[in-house]
Amino acid sequence: MPSRDFFVFCTSLSPTEPRAVGTLSQVRHSGKGQTIYPAGDPADDFFIISRGIIPLVPAAAKGVAAYLKRGDIFVDLEGFTDRLRPNAARGR
């Protein structure tokens, strides 16, 4: 199974492609417990985790839907389909 790590994927790109991604990106730091976005918000951006773990918390249920780690991309599907975010994301 191929790696799902974004940074591993970047090693397969030509030298100019990662630079283009970097030019279009911005770094955002989140502290422990800080909400990155709440459930139900419009998905007008997406995230690539470079360090740490991010729990996704469902809006209608208790607990955690998933834990995301370095190299994981999230909110990509909702961002490309104009759907609202089904989960909240918080720094951990």
C-alpha angles and dihedrals in degrees: 000000000000119000116265091205111120092211092054088050090054091062088068094057128093114259093258096053098065088046090055091050089050092050091054094044136082129201118239123186121205125193128219110294093003113139112240090188135337125239112268095035119129112263101233096149140024135221138226115196113227098172138009135014126289121200116210110215119200116233096226102037141053122245131034126306094201144339116232125202142185112322095019118129119210139182089028097120095047091045093055095043100043093240125143119255109266094200138043118234124211136180114252 
